[in-house]
Amino acid sequence: MTDLDIIKQDLLKTAGFAYQRLHGRLRGLTDEEYRWEPAPGCWSIRPGDDGRWTADGSPLPVKPAPLTTIAWRIDHVIFVLEGERNATWLGATPVGTLGRDGAAPSAEKALRDLERAYDLFTRNVEAADPAGLLTPMGPIAGPYAEETRFAFVLHELDELIHHGSEIAAMRDLYRALAATDPILAAAERGDRAAVEERLGEDPSLRSTPLVSDMAARERWDAVRMLVDLGFDVTASGGITALHYAAAHGEQEIVELLLKHGADPSTRDTEFEQDAAGWAAFRKHDEVATYLRGVSSGA
């Protein structure tokens, strides 16, 4: 294996780490949050007269740049990752296309498109000859003709990483500003009737990471109530309710979450550990042993 082979592998590993980190931060994304506009004048995605969704934009640079929604940012990352230039500018033949017809109108569709775009990006980079990484891209890259193929891949990684960070920051901002949402306050105080009322207004709230939020705050009665009401026990911002319950040695909660679909093999996006690993780190050996037994089918 040559040095350039190793460099190519490292580029793909970095891309994989950045994508998985972003993927973890996007769990539980609702349509409301996906298109949330925190301030007037945001760029987002919008339906045209023909029903096709497109991203806002301008043919000229706009300074200062407008604030953009999560939907706009995800659409931009998809655009970057799906581009044929990820093959042609590297001297390779494109391995395929997403064939998208506009931006994704829903969070679910956007996340599917993002996963497919990332897969396309990695396969295009894989197809490139590592021996040519230090070669200038040439006329096909227009004003970037003198830049090396290696520099171009670094640029694409920068796009994935910095837009991924912006998306994560927007999620944090949304959750901070939504802290007064009646369902969050109701869950925290254990008001089942109020939680049910909000669910009646918006059933999609069951897919939000509220169970994980309550577990992070050690509100175990709230966790029990939310599970009983059918909230998704796997939704999280990267650390699941099962991780938190295991780390606090809450055997009963661990069993409850597993009964309702929690996956003991899921790894968090912070330390890349499963729930048993969290229990073991916090010296809850009985919980760790139990979880490992569940994972192995024992």
For each residue, the residues with C-beta under 8 A, 3 or more apart:
1: 5 6
2: 5 6 130 131
3: 6 7
4: 7 8 130 131 133 134
5: 1 2 8 9 130
6: 1 2 3 9 10
7: 3 4 10 11 130 133 150
8: 4 5 11 12 125 128 130 133
9: 5 6 12 13
10: 6 7 13 14
11: 7 8 14 15 125 150 153 154 157
12: 8 9 15 16 122 125 126
13: 9 10 16 17
14: 10 11 17 18 157
15: 11 12 18 19 118 121 122 125 157 160
16: 12 13 19 20 122
17: 13 14 20 21
18: 14 15 21 22 157 160 161 164
19: 15 16 22 23 118 160 164
20: 16 17 23 24 269
21: 17 18 24 25 164 238 269
22: 18 19 25 26 77 160 164 167 168
23: 19 20 26 27 114 115
24: 20 21 27 236 237 238 268 269
25: 21 22 164 167 168 171 237 238 269
26: 22 23 29 74 111 114 167 171
27: 23 24 209 234 235 236 237 238
28: 207 208 209 232 235 236 237
29: 26 33 34 70 107 111 171
30: 33 34 107 204 205 207 208
31: 34 35 106 107 204
32: 35 36 202 204
33: 29 30 36 70 107 171 174
34: 29 30 31 69 70 71 74 106 107 110
35: 31 32 44 45 69 70 71
36: 32 33 69 70 170 174
37: 40 42 44 69
38: 42 67 170 173 174 177
39: 42 67
40: 37
41: 66 67
42: 37 38 39 66 67 68 69 72
43: 55 56 57 66 67 68 69 72
44: 35 37 55 56 68 69 71 72
45: 35 53 54 55 56 69 71 72 75 103 104 105
46: 53 54 56
47: 51 52 53 105
48: 51 52 53 54
49:
50:
51: 47 48
52: 47 48 101 102
53: 45 46 47 48 102 103 104 105
54: 45 46 48 102 103
55: 43 44 45 72 75 76 103
56: 43 44 45 46 66 72
57: 43
58: 61 62
59:
60:
61: 58
62: 58 65 66
63:
64:
65: 62 68
66: 41 42 43 56 62
67: 38 39 41 42 43
68: 42 43 44 65 72 73 76 166
69: 34 35 36 37 42 43 44 45 72 73 170
70: 29 33 34 35 36 73 74 167 170 171 174
71: 34 35 44 45 74 75 103 104 107 110
72: 42 43 44 45 55 56 68 69 75 76
73: 68 69 70 76 77 163 166 167 170
74: 26 34 70 71 77 78 104 110 111 114 167
75: 45 55 71 72 78 79 103 104 110
76: 55 68 72 73 79 80 163
77: 22 73 74 80 81 114 117 159 160 163 164 167
78: 74 75 81 82 98 100 104 110 113 114 117
79: 75 76 82 83
80: 76 77 83 156 159 160 163
81: 77 78 86 114 117 118 120 121 156 160
82: 78 79 97 98 100 116 117 120 121
83: 79 80 86
84: 87 88 94 97 124
85: 88 89 141
86: 81 83 89 90 94 120 121 124 125 156
87: 84 90 92 93 94 95 124 127 128
88: 84 85 91 92 93 94 140
89: 85 86 137 140 141 144 149 152
90: 86 87 124 125 127 128 132 137 149 152 153
91: 88 128 129 132 135 149
92: 87 88 124 127 128 129
93: 87 88 127
94: 84 86 87 88 97 124
95: 87 120 123 124 127
96: 120 123
97: 82 84 94 120
98: 78 82 113 116 117 120
99:
100: 78 82 103 104 113
101: 52
102: 52 53 54
103: 45 53 54 55 71 75 100 110
104: 45 53 71 74 75 78 100 107 109 110 112 113
105: 45 47 53 109
106: 31 34 109 110
107: 29 30 31 33 34 71 104 110 111
108: 111 112
109: 104 105 106 112 113
110: 34 71 74 75 78 103 104 106 107 113 114
111: 26 29 74 107 108 114 115
112: 104 108 109 115 116
113: 78 98 100 104 109 110 116 117
114: 23 26 74 77 78 81 110 111 117 118
115: 23 111 112 118 119
116: 82 98 112 113 119 120
117: 77 78 81 82 98 113 114 120 121
118: 15 19 81 114 115 121 122
119: 115 116 122 123
120: 81 82 86 95 96 97 98 116 117 123 124
121: 15 81 82 86 117 118 124 125 156
122: 12 15 16 118 119 125 126
123: 95 96 119 120 126 127
124: 84 86 87 90 92 94 95 120 121 127 128
125: 8 11 12 15 86 90 121 122 128 153
126: 12 122 123
127: 87 90 92 93 95 123 124
128: 8 87 90 91 92 124 125 132 133 149
129: 91 92 132
130: 2 4 5 7 8 133
131: 2 4
132: 90 91 128 129 135 149
133: 4 7 8 128 130 148 149 150 153
134: 4 148 149 150
135: 91 132 148 149
136: 145 146 147 148 149
137: 89 90 140 141 144 145 146 147 148 149 152
138: 141 145
139: 142 145
140: 88 89 137 145
141: 85 89 137 138 144 145 147 152
142: 139 145
143:
144: 89 137 141 147 152
145: 136 137 138 139 140 141 142
146: 136 137
147: 136 137 141 144 151 152
148: 133 134 135 136 137 151 152
149: 89 90 91 128 132 133 134 135 136 137 152 153
150: 7 11 133 134 153 154
151: 147 148 154 155
152: 89 90 137 141 144 147 148 149 155 156
153: 11 90 125 133 149 150 156 157
154: 11 150 151 157 158
155: 151 152 158 159
156: 80 81 86 121 152 153 159 160
157: 11 14 15 18 153 154 160 161
158: 154 155 161 162
159: 77 80 155 156 162 163
160: 15 18 19 22 77 80 81 156 157 163 164
161: 18 157 158 164 165
162: 158 159 165 166
163: 73 76 77 80 159 160 166 167
164: 18 19 21 22 25 77 160 161 167 168
165: 161 162 168 169
166: 68 73 162 163 169 170
167: 22 25 26 70 73 74 77 163 164 170 171
168: 22 25 164 165 171 172
169: 165 166 172 173
170: 36 38 69 70 73 166 167 173 174
171: 25 26 29 33 70 167 168 174 175 237
172: 168 169 175 176
173: 38 169 170 176 177
174: 33 36 38 70 170 171 177 178
175: 171 172 178 179
176: 172 173 179
177: 38 173 174
178: 174 175 181 184
179: 175 176 184
180: 184 185
181: 178 184 185 198
182: 185 186 194 197 198
183: 186 187 194 195 198 199 205 210
184: 178 179 180 181 187 188 210 213
185: 180 181 182 188 189 194
186: 182 183 189 191 194 195 198
187: 183 184 190 191 195 210 213 214 219 222 225 226
188: 184 185 214 217 219 222
189: 185 186
190: 187 219 221 222 225
191: 186 187 194 195
192: 195 196 225 229
193: 196 197
194: 182 183 185 186 191 197 198
195: 183 186 187 191 192 198 199 225 226 229
196: 192 193 199 200 229
197: 182 193 194 200 201
198: 181 182 183 186 194 195 201 202 205
199: 183 195 196 202 203 205 206 229
200: 196 197 203
201: 197 198
202: 32 198 199 205
203: 199 200 206
204: 30 31 32 207 208
205: 30 183 198 199 202 208 210 231
206: 199 203 229 230 231 232
207: 28 30 204 232 235
208: 28 30 204 205 231 232 235
209: 27 28 212 213 232 235 236 237
210: 183 184 187 205 213 214 226 231 235
211: 214 215 223 226 227 231 232 233 235 241 257
212: 209 215 216 235 236 237 239 240 241 244
213: 184 187 209 210 216 217
214: 187 188 210 211 217 219 220 222 223 226 241
215: 211 212 218 219 220 223 240 241 244 245 253
216: 212 213 239 244
217: 188 213 214
218: 215 244 248
219: 187 188 190 214 215 222 223
220: 214 215 223 224 245 250 253
221: 190 224 225
222: 187 188 190 214 219 225 226
223: 211 214 215 219 220 226 227 241 245 253 256 257
224: 220 221 227 228 253 256
225: 187 190 192 195 221 222 228 229
226: 187 195 210 211 214 222 223 229 231
227: 211 223 224 230 231 233 256 257 260
228: 224 225
229: 192 195 196 199 206 225 226
230: 206 227
231: 205 206 208 210 211 226 227 235
232: 28 206 207 208 209 211 235 261
233: 211 227 240 241 242 257 260 261 262
234: 27 240 261 262 263 266
235: 27 28 207 208 209 210 211 212 231 232
236: 24 27 28 209 212 239 240 241
237: 24 25 27 28 171 209 212
238: 21 24 25 27 268 269 270
239: 212 216 236 243 244 268 269 270
240: 212 215 233 234 236 243 244 262 266 268 275
241: 211 212 214 215 223 233 236 244 245 253 257 262
242: 233 245 246 254 257 258 262 263 264 266 275
243: 239 240 246 247 266 268 273 274 275 278
244: 212 215 216 218 239 240 241 247 248 278
245: 215 220 223 241 242 248 250 253 254 257 275
246: 242 243 249 250 254 275 276 278 279 282 284 287 288 291
247: 243 244 275 278 279 281 282 284
248: 218 244 245 282 284
249: 246 279 282 284 286 287
250: 220 245 246 253 254 287
251: 254 255 286 287 290
252: 255 256
253: 215 220 223 224 241 245 250 256 257
254: 242 245 246 250 251 257 258 275 287 290 291
255: 251 252 258 259
256: 223 224 227 252 253 259 260
257: 211 223 227 233 241 242 245 253 254 260 261 262
258: 242 254 255 261 262 264 294
259: 255 256
260: 227 233 256 257
261: 232 233 234 257 258
262: 233 234 240 241 242 257 258 266 275
263: 234 242 266
264: 242 258 274 275 276 291 294 295
265: 274 295
266: 234 240 242 243 262 263 274 275
267: 272 273 274
268: 24 238 239 240 243 271 272 273 278
269: 20 21 24 25 238 239 272
270: 238 239
271: 268 277
272: 267 268 269
273: 243 267 268 277 278 281
274: 243 264 265 266 267 277 278 291 295
275: 240 242 243 245 246 247 254 262 264 266 278 279 291
276: 246 264 279 280 287 288 291 292 295
277: 271 273 274 280 281 288
278: 243 244 246 247 268 273 274 275 281 282
279: 246 247 249 275 276 282 284 285 287 288 291
280: 276 277 283 284 285 288
281: 247 273 277 278
282: 246 247 248 249 278 279
283: 280
284: 246 247 248 249 279 280 287 288
285: 279 280 288 289
286: 249 251 289 290
287: 246 249 250 251 254 276 279 284 290 291
288: 246 276 277 279 280 284 285 291 292
289: 285 286 292 293
290: 251 254 286 287 293 294
291: 246 254 264 274 275 276 279 287 288 294 295
292: 276 288 289 295 296
293: 289 290 296 298
294: 258 264 290 291 297 298
295: 264 265 274 276 291 292
296: 292 293
297: 294
298: 293 294
